[in-house]
Amino acid sequence: MSPVWRRALAVLFAAAVAAGICVALRGQDWSVLSQLLHGGSVVALLGAVLITAAGLLCGTRAWMMTLSAVAVPVPARTGVRMFFVGFLGKFVPGRVWGLIAQIRMGEQAGATKAQMAGTYLVNLVVVLITGGTVGMLVAPSLLADAAWWLLLPPVLLLTLVARPDLIHRSAGLAARIARRQPPPSPGRPQDLRRSIVYQTVSWVLSGLHVWVIAVLLGAAPLPALPAAVGGFALATVVGTLAVFAPDGVGVRELLLVPALATVLPLPAAVATALGSRVLTLVAELATSGAALSAAALHGRRTHLTFLRKGTSA
């Protein structure tokens, strides 16, 4: 493909992402913020945004570790650009455009199309399995006498860390069911272990904002913690599988409300779920913009340093 066509497609993709973001912003129920903004809640909400951003950055690191395990290790700046370009692709209808962009960028970084497709599949399995595992935290809230469920998440996660090949086998099974080429065998199992750990931390941090909102709306802090973190993880996993719903819109909220209704009245549970969508969107856009800007700035500085060294030589 000629450089002109590549630039044209890059501009078209950026325009589509911008349009998708505008649609997402317009589709939010911003009135829910009026129920949250009272007293010292602004500081708590800002803290929730920062924690959600930290969760997204842990997810970024998890993806980069998966890329290193399945394909090739890349510099941090390159990995950040690849991840967030693909991440923002979720705002474009179709869900495949972000992957296509990552495949193109991966080829420039030395990875093959098969390796990038394998990275996508293995990372998806890591996301779904760790998310489902963290989602088990909600079980005691929904099921009577189910406190023993809290023992399952650490056992399952320790098993995955000890046997990362189980992730690869699950990805291979998914590929066979979808009649696709199975992902390449991980050349760096240790990086896949790190990916599992980072992604688990990402789920926990990402769900804490729901807990903050629930407490602001009157939930008791301790019972609300597993309901919020586990409910968010489980609802997001199901929303990810609902390919008909962009970014799981509607599906995530529908599943999050029952978990929150165990610690909040139904109207407050609905408001928490809607507030979660708004706060998550703000955190995702702010983090994506900051990360891509930092990567671009670092690239310019590296280029200028290289030019100066070349001139002095």
Contacts in CASP RR format, 6 or more apart in sequence:
PFRMAT RR
TARGET T0000
AUTHOR 0000-0000-0000
METHOD contacts of the structure
MODEL  1
MSPVWRRALAVLFAAAVAAGICVALRGQDWSVLSQLLHGGSVVALLGAVL
ITAAGLLCGTRAWMMTLSAVAVPVPARTGVRMFFVGFLGKFVPGRVWGLI
AQIRMGEQAGATKAQMAGTYLVNLVVVLITGGTVGMLVAPSLLADAAWWL
LLPPVLLLTLVARPDLIHRSAGLAARIARRQPPPSPGRPQDLRRSIVYQT
VSWVLSGLHVWVIAVLLGAAPLPALPAAVGGFALATVVGTLAVFAPDGVG
VRELLLVPALATVLPLPAAVATALGSRVLTLVAELATSGAALSAAALHGR
RTHLTFLRKGTSA
6 104 0 8 1.000
13 89 0 8 1.000
13 92 0 8 1.000
13 97 0 8 1.000
13 98 0 8 1.000
13 101 0 8 1.000
16 92 0 8 1.000
16 97 0 8 1.000
17 88 0 8 1.000
17 89 0 8 1.000
17 91 0 8 1.000
17 92 0 8 1.000
20 91 0 8 1.000
20 92 0 8 1.000
21 88 0 8 1.000
21 91 0 8 1.000
21 285 0 8 1.000
23 91 0 8 1.000
24 91 0 8 1.000
24 246 0 8 1.000
24 247 0 8 1.000
24 281 0 8 1.000
25 281 0 8 1.000
28 277 0 8 1.000
28 278 0 8 1.000
28 281 0 8 1.000
29 274 0 8 1.000
29 275 0 8 1.000
29 277 0 8 1.000
29 278 0 8 1.000
30 278 0 8 1.000
32 271 0 8 1.000
32 274 0 8 1.000
32 275 0 8 1.000
32 278 0 8 1.000
33 275 0 8 1.000
33 278 0 8 1.000
35 217 0 8 1.000
35 271 0 8 1.000
36 45 0 8 1.000
36 213 0 8 1.000
36 216 0 8 1.000
36 217 0 8 1.000
36 275 0 8 1.000
37 45 0 8 1.000
38 216 0 8 1.000
41 216 0 8 1.000
44 212 0 8 1.000
44 216 0 8 1.000
45 212 0 8 1.000
45 213 0 8 1.000
45 216 0 8 1.000
45 279 0 8 1.000
47 212 0 8 1.000
48 208 0 8 1.000
48 209 0 8 1.000
48 212 0 8 1.000
48 213 0 8 1.000
48 279 0 8 1.000
49 209 0 8 1.000
49 279 0 8 1.000
49 282 0 8 1.000
49 283 0 8 1.000
49 286 0 8 1.000
51 205 0 8 1.000
51 208 0 8 1.000
51 209 0 8 1.000
51 212 0 8 1.000
52 205 0 8 1.000
52 206 0 8 1.000
52 207 0 8 1.000
52 208 0 8 1.000
52 209 0 8 1.000
52 279 0 8 1.000
52 280 0 8 1.000
52 283 0 8 1.000
52 284 0 8 1.000
52 287 0 8 1.000
53 283 0 8 1.000
53 286 0 8 1.000
53 287 0 8 1.000
54 205 0 8 1.000
55 201 0 8 1.000
55 202 0 8 1.000
55 205 0 8 1.000
55 206 0 8 1.000
56 202 0 8 1.000
56 206 0 8 1.000
56 283 0 8 1.000
56 284 0 8 1.000
56 287 0 8 1.000
57 287 0 8 1.000
57 291 0 8 1.000
58 198 0 8 1.000
58 199 0 8 1.000
58 201 0 8 1.000
58 202 0 8 1.000
58 205 0 8 1.000
59 198 0 8 1.000
59 199 0 8 1.000
59 202 0 8 1.000
60 79 0 8 1.000
60 80 0 8 1.000
60 83 0 8 1.000
60 84 0 8 1.000
60 291 0 8 1.000
61 194 0 8 1.000
61 198 0 8 1.000
62 123 0 8 1.000
62 126 0 8 1.000
62 127 0 8 1.000
62 194 0 8 1.000
62 195 0 8 1.000
62 196 0 8 1.000
62 198 0 8 1.000
62 199 0 8 1.000
62 202 0 8 1.000
63 83 0 8 1.000
63 119 0 8 1.000
63 123 0 8 1.000
63 195 0 8 1.000
64 74 0 8 1.000
64 76 0 8 1.000
64 79 0 8 1.000
64 80 0 8 1.000
64 83 0 8 1.000
65 191 0 8 1.000
65 192 0 8 1.000
65 194 0 8 1.000
65 195 0 8 1.000
65 198 0 8 1.000
66 119 0 8 1.000
66 122 0 8 1.000
66 123 0 8 1.000
66 126 0 8 1.000
66 191 0 8 1.000
66 192 0 8 1.000
66 195 0 8 1.000
67 73 0 8 1.000
67 74 0 8 1.000
67 79 0 8 1.000
67 82 0 8 1.000
67 111 0 8 1.000
67 119 0 8 1.000
67 123 0 8 1.000
68 74 0 8 1.000
68 188 0 8 1.000
68 191 0 8 1.000
69 122 0 8 1.000
69 164 0 8 1.000
69 186 0 8 1.000
69 187 0 8 1.000
69 188 0 8 1.000
69 189 0 8 1.000
69 190 0 8 1.000
69 191 0 8 1.000
69 192 0 8 1.000
69 195 0 8 1.000
70 115 0 8 1.000
70 118 0 8 1.000
70 119 0 8 1.000
70 122 0 8 1.000
70 183 0 8 1.000
70 184 0 8 1.000
70 186 0 8 1.000
70 187 0 8 1.000
70 192 0 8 1.000
71 106 0 8 1.000
71 111 0 8 1.000
71 112 0 8 1.000
71 115 0 8 1.000
71 116 0 8 1.000
71 118 0 8 1.000
71 119 0 8 1.000
71 184 0 8 1.000
72 109 0 8 1.000
72 110 0 8 1.000
72 111 0 8 1.000
72 115 0 8 1.000
73 188 0 8 1.000
73 191 0 8 1.000
74 82 0 8 1.000
74 106 0 8 1.000
74 109 0 8 1.000
77 295 0 8 1.000
77 298 0 8 1.000
77 299 0 8 1.000
77 302 0 8 1.000
78 105 0 8 1.000
78 109 0 8 1.000
79 109 0 8 1.000
80 291 0 8 1.000
80 292 0 8 1.000
80 294 0 8 1.000
80 295 0 8 1.000
81 105 0 8 1.000
81 292 0 8 1.000
81 295 0 8 1.000
82 102 0 8 1.000
82 105 0 8 1.000
82 106 0 8 1.000
82 109 0 8 1.000
83 102 0 8 1.000
84 288 0 8 1.000
84 289 0 8 1.000
84 291 0 8 1.000
84 292 0 8 1.000
85 98 0 8 1.000
85 101 0 8 1.000
85 102 0 8 1.000
85 105 0 8 1.000
85 292 0 8 1.000
86 98 0 8 1.000
86 99 0 8 1.000
86 101 0 8 1.000
86 102 0 8 1.000
87 98 0 8 1.000
87 284 0 8 1.000
87 288 0 8 1.000
88 98 0 8 1.000
88 288 0 8 1.000
89 95 0 8 1.000
89 97 0 8 1.000
89 98 0 8 1.000
89 101 0 8 1.000
90 98 0 8 1.000
90 246 0 8 1.000
90 247 0 8 1.000
91 246 0 8 1.000
91 247 0 8 1.000
92 98 0 8 1.000
93 246 0 8 1.000
95 243 0 8 1.000
95 246 0 8 1.000
99 116 0 8 1.000
99 117 0 8 1.000
99 120 0 8 1.000
102 116 0 8 1.000
102 120 0 8 1.000
103 113 0 8 1.000
103 116 0 8 1.000
103 117 0 8 1.000
106 116 0 8 1.000
107 113 0 8 1.000
107 116 0 8 1.000
111 119 0 8 1.000
114 181 0 8 1.000
114 184 0 8 1.000
115 184 0 8 1.000
117 180 0 8 1.000
117 181 0 8 1.000
117 183 0 8 1.000
118 171 0 8 1.000
118 183 0 8 1.000
118 184 0 8 1.000
119 183 0 8 1.000
121 171 0 8 1.000
121 172 0 8 1.000
121 174 0 8 1.000
121 175 0 8 1.000
121 180 0 8 1.000
121 183 0 8 1.000
122 167 0 8 1.000
122 168 0 8 1.000
122 171 0 8 1.000
122 183 0 8 1.000
122 186 0 8 1.000
122 192 0 8 1.000
123 195 0 8 1.000
124 171 0 8 1.000
124 174 0 8 1.000
124 240 0 8 1.000
125 167 0 8 1.000
125 170 0 8 1.000
125 171 0 8 1.000
125 174 0 8 1.000
126 167 0 8 1.000
126 192 0 8 1.000
126 195 0 8 1.000
126 196 0 8 1.000
126 199 0 8 1.000
127 199 0 8 1.000
127 237 0 8 1.000
127 240 0 8 1.000
128 237 0 8 1.000
128 240 0 8 1.000
128 241 0 8 1.000
129 160 0 8 1.000
129 167 0 8 1.000
129 170 0 8 1.000
130 157 0 8 1.000
130 160 0 8 1.000
130 196 0 8 1.000
130 199 0 8 1.000
130 200 0 8 1.000
130 203 0 8 1.000
131 199 0 8 1.000
131 200 0 8 1.000
131 203 0 8 1.000
131 233 0 8 1.000
131 234 0 8 1.000
131 236 0 8 1.000
131 237 0 8 1.000
132 233 0 8 1.000
132 234 0 8 1.000
132 237 0 8 1.000
133 152 0 8 1.000
133 153 0 8 1.000
133 156 0 8 1.000
133 157 0 8 1.000
133 200 0 8 1.000
134 153 0 8 1.000
134 200 0 8 1.000
134 203 0 8 1.000
134 204 0 8 1.000
134 229 0 8 1.000
134 230 0 8 1.000
134 233 0 8 1.000
134 234 0 8 1.000
135 153 0 8 1.000
135 203 0 8 1.000
135 229 0 8 1.000
135 230 0 8 1.000
135 231 0 8 1.000
135 233 0 8 1.000
135 234 0 8 1.000
135 237 0 8 1.000
136 149 0 8 1.000
136 150 0 8 1.000
136 152 0 8 1.000
136 153 0 8 1.000
136 156 0 8 1.000
136 230 0 8 1.000
136 234 0 8 1.000
137 149 0 8 1.000
137 150 0 8 1.000
137 153 0 8 1.000
137 226 0 8 1.000
137 229 0 8 1.000
137 230 0 8 1.000
137 231 0 8 1.000
137 233 0 8 1.000
138 226 0 8 1.000
138 227 0 8 1.000
138 230 0 8 1.000
138 231 0 8 1.000
138 234 0 8 1.000
138 259 0 8 1.000
139 146 0 8 1.000
139 149 0 8 1.000
139 150 0 8 1.000
140 146 0 8 1.000
140 147 0 8 1.000
140 149 0 8 1.000
140 150 0 8 1.000
140 226 0 8 1.000
141 223 0 8 1.000
141 226 0 8 1.000
141 227 0 8 1.000
141 259 0 8 1.000
141 262 0 8 1.000
141 263 0 8 1.000
142 258 0 8 1.000
142 259 0 8 1.000
142 262 0 8 1.000
143 149 0 8 1.000
150 226 0 8 1.000
157 196 0 8 1.000
157 200 0 8 1.000
159 166 0 8 1.000
160 166 0 8 1.000
160 167 0 8 1.000
160 196 0 8 1.000
161 193 0 8 1.000
161 196 0 8 1.000
161 197 0 8 1.000
164 186 0 8 1.000
164 189 0 8 1.000
164 192 0 8 1.000
164 193 0 8 1.000
164 196 0 8 1.000
165 186 0 8 1.000
165 189 0 8 1.000
167 192 0 8 1.000
167 196 0 8 1.000
168 183 0 8 1.000
168 185 0 8 1.000
168 186 0 8 1.000
168 192 0 8 1.000
171 182 0 8 1.000
171 183 0 8 1.000
172 182 0 8 1.000
172 183 0 8 1.000
175 181 0 8 1.000
175 182 0 8 1.000
175 183 0 8 1.000
176 182 0 8 1.000
186 192 0 8 1.000
203 229 0 8 1.000
203 233 0 8 1.000
204 229 0 8 1.000
206 232 0 8 1.000
206 233 0 8 1.000
206 236 0 8 1.000
206 280 0 8 1.000
207 228 0 8 1.000
207 229 0 8 1.000
207 230 0 8 1.000
207 232 0 8 1.000
207 233 0 8 1.000
208 228 0 8 1.000
208 229 0 8 1.000
209 276 0 8 1.000
209 279 0 8 1.000
209 280 0 8 1.000
209 283 0 8 1.000
210 228 0 8 1.000
210 229 0 8 1.000
210 231 0 8 1.000
210 232 0 8 1.000
210 256 0 8 1.000
210 260 0 8 1.000
210 272 0 8 1.000
210 276 0 8 1.000
211 221 0 8 1.000
211 224 0 8 1.000
211 225 0 8 1.000
211 228 0 8 1.000
211 229 0 8 1.000
213 272 0 8 1.000
213 275 0 8 1.000
213 276 0 8 1.000
213 279 0 8 1.000
214 224 0 8 1.000
214 227 0 8 1.000
214 228 0 8 1.000
214 260 0 8 1.000
214 263 0 8 1.000
214 264 0 8 1.000
214 268 0 8 1.000
214 272 0 8 1.000
215 221 0 8 1.000
215 224 0 8 1.000
217 264 0 8 1.000
217 268 0 8 1.000
217 271 0 8 1.000
217 272 0 8 1.000
218 264 0 8 1.000
218 268 0 8 1.000
219 260 0 8 1.000
219 263 0 8 1.000
219 264 0 8 1.000
219 268 0 8 1.000
220 263 0 8 1.000
223 262 0 8 1.000
223 263 0 8 1.000
224 260 0 8 1.000
224 263 0 8 1.000
224 264 0 8 1.000
227 259 0 8 1.000
227 260 0 8 1.000
227 262 0 8 1.000
227 263 0 8 1.000
228 259 0 8 1.000
228 260 0 8 1.000
228 263 0 8 1.000
230 259 0 8 1.000
231 255 0 8 1.000
231 256 0 8 1.000
231 259 0 8 1.000
231 260 0 8 1.000
232 256 0 8 1.000
232 276 0 8 1.000
234 255 0 8 1.000
234 259 0 8 1.000
235 251 0 8 1.000
235 252 0 8 1.000
235 253 0 8 1.000
235 254 0 8 1.000
235 255 0 8 1.000
235 256 0 8 1.000
235 259 0 8 1.000
236 248 0 8 1.000
236 252 0 8 1.000
238 251 0 8 1.000
238 252 0 8 1.000
238 255 0 8 1.000
239 245 0 8 1.000
239 248 0 8 1.000
239 251 0 8 1.000
239 252 0 8 1.000
239 255 0 8 1.000
240 248 0 8 1.000
242 248 0 8 1.000
242 251 0 8 1.000
245 251 0 8 1.000
249 277 0 8 1.000
252 273 0 8 1.000
252 277 0 8 1.000
253 270 0 8 1.000
253 273 0 8 1.000
253 274 0 8 1.000
253 276 0 8 1.000
253 277 0 8 1.000
256 272 0 8 1.000
256 273 0 8 1.000
256 276 0 8 1.000
257 266 0 8 1.000
257 269 0 8 1.000
257 270 0 8 1.000
257 273 0 8 1.000
258 269 0 8 1.000
260 268 0 8 1.000
260 269 0 8 1.000
260 272 0 8 1.000
260 273 0 8 1.000
261 269 0 8 1.000
264 272 0 8 1.000
END
